[in-house]
Each structure stands twice: as structure tokens, then as C-alpha cells.
Amino acid sequence: MLALTGVAMGVGCGPSAQEPAPPDPGGAVEQAALSYNSLSFNGLSFNGLSFNGLSFNGLSFNGLSSAAFETWFDEDPALADEVMHYVVRCAVPAGQTRTFTLPRTNAVHTWSGLLGLAPGWAGGSAATVAEQQLVSACLAAHANPLGASVPISVQGRDAAGQTIPSTPAELAEFSRPESCFFGNLFLGQGLYAGSQNPPLDATQSTTRMCAVVDGSGMPRRKCAPLMYVGSCSEVCTLDGASGLSFLSCAVNSVTYQPLTTRIRDADLAVCGDGTCQVTEACGTSTSYAACAADCGACPP
């Protein structure tokens, strides 16, 4: 079992050793993501996931071998496993894993790194504020109230200031700038999201509904604790070096290091494409909320 160094007010994520990453259980589509350093998948659901209930705010983990972590994990192993899947994916670089054995059941949980946003923390040091902010932003970027798995391209800089690399092919495929995410769960400062595009038209919808692709129609009730701040450009400073992301975002006089996401046009659902998507409903019009062409008329 890999020991994880304690981090004040957060989940410990520093190893005393490293292991090669085993095959990812997410399937062939998710395996393809590992070929990009900045390509990840959103699947962490807000449904039933309360960040306060998971005690990110105020709980200090002293590493995977600590009693505090064991107690937290054992309260809801399935949900804790899901959360740690994304914490490690966000914080730890590709090629490394973190492993925890729950003593009560002897169940072994292994999580693979991918984005490496918190290099100091992943290496065993206490998490810096920047690392706390970036892991928080990354969790928000992966949240999905519908539990859908949609590929996303993550842009920005890690806590050491290094730009997350992108290939020209990735940027061409993930051509639609989506949202900016920022905040700090570990210090109880909340999570925020802003939009980079005009609202979708009435025929379009997306399972990335909490990523505010459609800022005018963000279902705030379903996306709590994520708070919408309007256009990213109004609260964030563009990273001029790449033009693809933002260096910082500020809300309530607090400045955060954000992440930015891009998506594929192919992942937007359009009423009339012949498939009744989970975001569409029956009806008598061409809008996604009453899409007759895809979902038919509603029963009387």
C-alpha cells in the first residue's frame, strides 16, 4: 500500500513509492484519453455527491494510512472510491498510481494519475494553495449531474506554472471552448464556473449541463455547489502565452488559479439528429425540451 503524506485541510496525495499504472478500468474510450496529457473524462456526478458531506471542508487527512482517511473512506466506500478516482487523476501524473486497502473488508482500491496538476503534493509535500485550487477546479470540471461520460480537453497550467500540453490534433478535435472552473474546496471557498461561449440555441443541448455551455439556462438547482459567475472573460485574466486558458480568476476579492475546458462539437445533441438524447424530451417542437423529431409526441 502506498503511503500518502498528510496535507492540512485536504486529501493527502504524496507517495513514498511509485507504481506503474495498471490498465484503466474505464474501457477503450477512456484508454484513448491516456494518450493525451490534457485529455480527461467527465463522469463524476453531482447527483448524490455533496462536497460538504464528503468533509472536504475542514477534514484533514494524514495520508492513506491514517485513521482519519480510513474513517472517511469507510463511511461510504463506493462514493469515496469515486471521489479518489478523480482526486488522483487530477493531482498525480500519468504513469503513477495510488493504492489503498480498506482494513475492514481488505478491499484494494487503486487509482491512476493522469493530469499531474499538483506535482508537489503528489511527490509528498504539503499541498500549496495553488494545488488545492487546481484539484478543486479539476473536480468541478469533471462533474456531471447526468453521470454521462464525455471526453473533455483540459487547458491551463499546473501548480508549478507549466502549461498542460496539447497536440494540434487535440485542439482541432476539441474545437469548442467551453468553460472555466475555479475555487477551493479544501478551504471551504466554494466552486465557480463561467462560460466561454454564447448560449446554445433552442435546438441544442448537452450532458455537460453544469459546465455552463449554455450559461443562460444553467440548472443551478441541480449543479450545487457549483456557482455560475457569467462569462469567464469578465472575472478571469487570459493566459496570453497560449490564448487557450486563463491565468487567474477572481470572485469576492479572492484570486484563484483556474482550469479551462474544451469539448467536441460532436458531443452536442441537436434536435432532429434522429436520436432522443438524455437531455431531450418528447413534445411538438424543434427545441431540445420538446423535440418531436427525436423523441416523438408526449403520451396523452
N, C-alpha and C positions, 0 to 999 in steps of 0.2 A: 504494500500500500504506500502510495506517495504521500509524504508529509507536506502540508501546505502551511506556510508561515502565517502567523497571526497578523491581521490587519484591523486597526481600530475602526469601528463603525462600519464594518463591511465583511464580505466573504473573503477568507484567506485564499490566496491563489499562487503561492510561491512554492516550487518543488525543491526537494533535496536531491532529486534524481529525475531523469527523463526517460521516457519510453517511446519507442516508435508507435505511431498511430495505427491502430488496427483498422480493418475495413469498417467504414462508416455504415451504421445500420439503416441509414435513410434511403437507400435504394439507388438506382442508376442515375436518376436525375440529380440527387444530392451529391453523388460521387463526382459528377461533372463539375460541380461548383468548386471542388478542391483544386481544380486546375488553374483557378484564378485566386490570387491572394485577396482580392477585394470583392469576390462574388460570394454571397451567402444566401440563405433561405429564410423567409419569414414563416413561422409556424407556431411561435409562442403565442398562445391565445390569452386575451384579456378575460375571456369567459371563465369565471371561477377563480381567476388569478388576482389576488389582492396583494399589492406590494407591501402594504402595511401589515396585512395578515401574515405575510411571509417574514415579517420582522426584519426587513432590510433596514428600516428606520430604527436605530437605537441598539440593534443586536450586534455585539462584537464577536466575530468568530476568531478563534485562536488556531485555526487550521483544521484540516480534515480529521486529524487525530484527537481533536479536542472534544471534551464533553459537551460544550455548547453547540458545536456543529452537529454532533450525534443527536442531541435532544431535538434540535430544529429539524433535522432531516427525518427523524423518526415520527414526527407529528403527522406528516403526510408524505411518505416516501415517493409516491408516483409524481406528485406535484413538485417536490424538491428535486427529484431527478430531472424533470423537465427544465426547471429554472437553472440548475447547474449545467445542463447541456448547453444553454445559451451563454451563461456566465463564462464558462471555459472557452467556448467558441469565440467569444468576443475578446477575451483578455489574453489568451495563450496563442502562440504562433502555431501554424500548421506543422505537423510532424511530431508534436508533443501531445501527451495525454495526461489526464489526472484521474486517479482511481481512488474510490472509497468503498470500504466494506462495512455494511451496517451490522454491528455486532449481534443485535437481537435476532437477525434472520440469516446472517452470513451471506447475504446477497451482495454481489460485487457490482459496483456501478463505475463505468469507465466513460469519460467524456473527452472528446477530441478538440484540440485547439484549431483555430483557422486564421482569424484576423490579426492576432497579436497586438492589440491596441494598448495593452498595459505591460510593457516589457519589464519594468522594474518589479512590479507586483508578481508577474509570472516567474521572475527569477528569484523571488524570496524576500524582497524588500517590502516595507510597508507601502501601501497604496498612496500615491500622491493624490492631491485634489483633482488634477487633470485626469488621472487614471480612473478615479471614481466617476468623474463626469463622462468620460468616454464609454465606460462599461454601461453606465446608465442610459446614455444615448443609444448605444447598440441594442440593449434590451428593448427600448421603445421602438426602434426601427424594425425589430423582428416580431413585434406584437401583432396579432391578428384575431379579431373577435370571432371570425368565422372558422378558425382553425385551419384555414387553407394554406397550402404550401406553394408559394410563388417566388421565383428567383428574383433577387434584387442585387443591384450593384451598389456597394458601399464606398463612398468617397470621403476624403478628409485626411487628417494627419493623426498618427498615433501620439501617445503621451510624450515620446521623445522628439516630436516635431517632424518625424519622417512621413512623407506623403504615401498614402496607401497606393501601391502601384496598380495601374490599369493598362490593359493592352488596347490598341486601336480597335481590334475586333470586338472587345467587350463594350467599348463606348459606342460603337456602331450598332451593336445589337440592343444594348440598353440605352436607347436614344432619347428617352423621355425623362428629363429631370423631374423628380417627384417632390421630396420633402426635406426639411431639415429637422433634426431631433437634438434636444439638449436637456440638461437638468442634472440633478444629483440625488439619486435615491438614498445613498448612504448617509447623507447629511440631512435628509428629510426636506430637501428643497424642491421636490416635485419634478415632473416631466413635462416637456413642452414640445410642440410640433408646429411647423409652419409650412406653407405651400409655396412651390416654385412656379406653378402654372395657373392660368385662368381656370375657372371651374369647368368640369366636363359638361358636355351638352346633355340634353334630356334623354338621349338615346343611349348614353354611355354609363357604365358602372364598373366597379372594381372590388375585388375581395380585399384590396388594400384600403378599405374604407377609413381606418384610423390613421392612415398615412396621409390623410387630407389631400389626396389627389383632387378631390372636389371640396375645396375649402368652404364653399357656401353651404354645403349640405352635410358637413361632418356630424355624424351621430354622437354628439358629446356624451349622451347618457350611456351609450354602450362602450365608449372609449375611455372612461375614467379609469385611472387617474391622469390620463394624458390630456393636457390643456392646449387648446388651439390659440396661436398668437397672431394669426393672419399671414401676411406674406413674409417669407424669410428675409427678403431684402430690406424690410422695414426694421428688423431687430438684429440683423446679422451683418458682419463685415466680410465681404468677398475675399477669398484667397486669390490674390492676383497672380500668383505663380502658376496656378493651374486653371483658374477660372471655372473649376468644376464644383467647388465646395466653398465652405465658409471658415474663416479663421476663428471667429468668436461670435457668440450671440448673447444678448443681454436682456434680462427681464427683472423688474423690481430691483434695479441697481446692482444686480449680481451678474457677473460675466461668466459664461460657460464655454467650454470647447465642444463644438458640435460635430455631428456626422450628417452627411447628405446622402440621399438615396436616388437611384435611377431605376427605371423599370422598362420593360419592353412594351411596345405598342400592342403586340400580340396578346398581352395579358389583360387588356381592357376588353370587357364584354360590350357588345353593341346589339341593341335590339334590332332583330332582323337577320342575325347571322345564323339562325336555324337551331340554336341550342339554348334551352332555358337554363340560364346560369343561376347559381345560388343567390346572386344579387338581384335577379329579375323576378317579376311576379306576373301572374295572369292579369288580363284586362282587355281593353278595347282600343288601345292607342299604340303609339310607337315609342313611348317613354319606357325606360327600364322598369319603372314602378307599375306599369300596366301594359306589358309587352305582349300583344296579341300574336304577333308573328312567331315568337319563340315559345311562349308559354300557353297560348290559347286563351279562350274566354274563361272567365271565372265561373264556376258552377253556380247555378241559381240558389 
